[in-house]
């Protein structure tokens, strides 16, 4: 859902960045610096200067965005330190900039003094199809000749966001209807909404090198 919002409004800003899996990446060695450098690269793709210290990158981010209207989408944040490293303070940002944060921990949002908190409800069928389409086609709606197959796949995933993202991404390079029908048949063999089953089907569809 956060990605769908990002694609819908990103064109309204001078620079934009979608940073996913922040919680997971932050747990790795130099994870915070890696996230910061990705943010800089997204905002300024021609920049080649990468920094290796969190505090240095914070200074670099602040200097680059203070006079520009930017959009940050920070996905799966679980502590305020991650926000401090990526979004700092409000006075970093130029008028009209927006920071969208997704988290399972409301305390993170309260600590960072966000303006509005929106609790996401389950996706409806239209939103589920849209999320799947962004990952499978890179756009808001499926190609017309794949619409019916897409709707069936969305139903069989149980409209689970992660399942929609994973199976959608796995379909991105499948251009023939036969490949889609084969994937649909495999999905029919699992219980609707069984996330583990969806992930296993996707994993089994990778070649040996991709599985490693």
VOFITI-346677 format. One record per residue (C-alpha): x, y, z. Coordinates in steps of 0.2 Angstrom, whole numbers, plus 2048, in hexadecimal, padded with zeros to 3 digits. Layout:
N
+-----+-----+-----+
|  c1 |  c2 |  c3 |
+-----+-----+-----+
|   X |   Y |   Z |
...
+-----+-----+-----+
# end
This chain:
212
+-----+-----+-----+
|  c1 |  c2 |  c3 |
+-----+-----+-----+
| 800 | 800 | 800 |
| 80E | 80C | 804 |
| 816 | 808 | 7F3 |
| 805 | 80C | 7EB |
| 804 | 81D | 7F3 |
| 816 | 821 | 7EF |
| 814 | 81D | 7DC |
| 804 | 827 | 7DC |
| 80B | 838 | 7E4 |
| 81E | 837 | 7E0 |
| 81C | 842 | 7D1 |
| 816 | 850 | 7DC |
| 827 | 852 | 7E4 |
| 838 | 857 | 7DD |
| 841 | 848 | 7E5 |
| 83A | 838 | 7EC |
| 840 | 828 | 7F5 |
| 837 | 818 | 7FA |
| 842 | 80E | 807 |
| 83B | 7FD | 80B |
| 83F | 7F0 | 818 |
| 847 | 7FD | 824 |
| 845 | 7F2 | 833 |
| 84D | 7E3 | 82B |
| 85B | 7EC | 822 |
| 860 | 7F6 | 832 |
| 864 | 7E6 | 83B |
| 872 | 7E2 | 82F |
| 884 | 7E9 | 830 |
| 884 | 7FB | 82A |
| 872 | 7F9 | 827 |
| 86D | 80B | 82C |
| 87B | 812 | 821 |
| 875 | 807 | 812 |
| 863 | 80E | 814 |
| 86A | 820 | 815 |
| 874 | 81E | 806 |
| 866 | 817 | 7FC |
| 85B | 826 | 801 |
| 869 | 832 | 7FA |
| 86A | 828 | 7EA |
| 857 | 827 | 7E8 |
| 856 | 83A | 7EA |
| 866 | 83F | 7E0 |
| 86A | 830 | 7D5 |
| 879 | 839 | 7CD |
| 881 | 83A | 7DE |
| 890 | 82E | 7E0 |
| 896 | 833 | 7F2 |
| 892 | 825 | 7FE |
| 895 | 828 | 810 |
| 899 | 81B | 81D |
| 894 | 823 | 82E |
| 882 | 826 | 833 |
| 885 | 837 | 83A |
| 88E | 83D | 82A |
| 880 | 837 | 81F |
| 873 | 840 | 82A |
| 87C | 850 | 826 |
| 87D | 84C | 814 |
| 86A | 848 | 813 |
| 866 | 858 | 81C |
| 870 | 863 | 811 |
| 869 | 85C | 801 |
| 857 | 85D | 805 |
| 855 | 86D | 80F |
| 84F | 877 | 800 |
| 846 | 869 | 7F6 |
| 834 | 862 | 7F6 |
| 837 | 850 | 7FA |
| 82D | 840 | 7FD |
| 834 | 832 | 808 |
| 82A | 822 | 80B |
| 833 | 818 | 819 |
| 82C | 807 | 81A |
| 82C | 7FB | 829 |
| 834 | 806 | 836 |
| 835 | 7FF | 847 |
| 83F | 80C | 852 |
| 842 | 81E | 852 |
| 854 | 81D | 84F |
| 851 | 817 | 83D |
| 846 | 827 | 83B |
| 853 | 832 | 842 |
| 860 | 82B | 836 |
| 855 | 82D | 827 |
| 848 | 83B | 82A |
| 851 | 845 | 838 |
| 847 | 854 | 83E |
| 839 | 85E | 836 |
| 844 | 86D | 833 |
| 84E | 862 | 827 |
| 840 | 863 | 81A |
| 83A | 870 | 80E |
| 828 | 876 | 80E |
| 81C | 869 | 805 |
| 828 | 85A | 808 |
| 81F | 84A | 80F |
| 826 | 83C | 819 |
| 81B | 82C | 819 |
| 820 | 81F | 826 |
| 819 | 80D | 828 |
| 81B | 804 | 838 |
| 814 | 7F7 | 844 |
| 819 | 802 | 853 |
| 80E | 811 | 856 |
| 81A | 817 | 863 |
| 827 | 81B | 856 |
| 81B | 827 | 84E |
| 817 | 82F | 85E |
| 829 | 831 | 862 |
| 82D | 839 | 852 |
| 81E | 845 | 853 |
| 816 | 841 | 843 |
| 807 | 84B | 83E |
| 7FA | 83E | 83A |
| 7F9 | 82B | 83D |
| 7EF | 820 | 832 |
| 7EB | 80E | 837 |
| 7EB | 803 | 827 |
| 7DC | 7F8 | 825 |
| 7DC | 7E8 | 81B |
| 7DD | 7EB | 808 |
| 7CD | 7E9 | 7FE |
| 7CD | 7E1 | 7EE |
| 7D1 | 7F1 | 7E4 |
| 7E0 | 7F5 | 7EF |
| 7E6 | 7E4 | 7EE |
| 7E5 | 7E3 | 7DB |
| 7EE | 7F4 | 7DB |
| 7FC | 7EE | 7E6 |
| 7FE | 7DE | 7DC |
| 7FF | 7E8 | 7CC |
| 80C | 7F4 | 7D2 |
| 818 | 7E5 | 7D5 |
| 812 | 7DA | 7C5 |
| 811 | 7E8 | 7B8 |
| 819 | 7F8 | 7C0 |
| 808 | 801 | 7BF |
| 7F8 | 804 | 7C8 |
| 7ED | 7F8 | 7BD |
| 7F1 | 7E7 | 7B5 |
| 7F3 | 7E6 | 7A2 |
| 7E1 | 7E3 | 79B |
| 7E5 | 7D2 | 795 |
| 7EC | 7CD | 7A6 |
| 7DE | 7D5 | 7B0 |
| 7D3 | 7C5 | 7B3 |
| 7E3 | 7BB | 7B7 |
| 7E9 | 7C8 | 7C3 |
| 7D8 | 7C9 | 7CC |
| 7D8 | 7B6 | 7CF |
| 7EA | 7B7 | 7D6 |
| 7E5 | 7C5 | 7E2 |
| 7D7 | 7BB | 7E8 |
| 7E1 | 7AB | 7EB |
| 7EF | 7B5 | 7F5 |
| 7E1 | 7B9 | 801 |
| 7E5 | 7CC | 7FE |
| 7F4 | 7CB | 809 |
| 800 | 7DA | 805 |
| 810 | 7D0 | 807 |
| 809 | 7C2 | 7FC |
| 803 | 7CE | 7EF |
| 814 | 7D7 | 7EE |
| 81E | 7C7 | 7ED |
| 813 | 7BE | 7E1 |
| 811 | 7CE | 7D7 |
| 824 | 7D0 | 7D6 |
| 826 | 7BE | 7D0 |
| 81A | 7C1 | 7C2 |
| 823 | 7D1 | 7BB |
| 82D | 7C8 | 7AE |
| 820 | 7BB | 7A9 |
| 819 | 7C2 | 799 |
| 80F | 7B3 | 793 |
| 7FE | 7AE | 798 |
| 803 | 79C | 79A |
| 810 | 7A1 | 7A7 |
| 802 | 7AB | 7B0 |
| 7F6 | 79C | 7AF |
| 803 | 790 | 7B6 |
| 806 | 79C | 7C5 |
| 7F4 | 79D | 7C8 |
| 7F2 | 78A | 7C8 |
| 800 | 789 | 7D5 |
| 7F7 | 796 | 7E0 |
| 7E7 | 78C | 7DE |
| 7EF | 77D | 7E7 |
| 7F2 | 787 | 7F7 |
| 7E6 | 78E | 804 |
| 7E0 | 7A0 | 800 |
| 7E9 | 7AC | 80B |
| 7F7 | 79F | 80F |
| 806 | 7AB | 80F |
| 813 | 79D | 811 |
| 80C | 794 | 803 |
| 80D | 7A3 | 7F7 |
| 81F | 7A6 | 7FC |
| 824 | 794 | 7F9 |
| 81C | 794 | 7E8 |
| 826 | 7A4 | 7E4 |
| 836 | 79D | 7EB |
| 834 | 78D | 7E1 |
| 832 | 797 | 7D1 |
| 843 | 79E | 7D3 |
| 852 | 796 | 7CB |
| 860 | 78F | 7D6 |
| 86B | 79E | 7D5 |
| 85D | 7AA | 7DB |
| 858 | 79E | 7E9 |
| 869 | 79F | 7F1 |
+-----+-----+-----+
# end
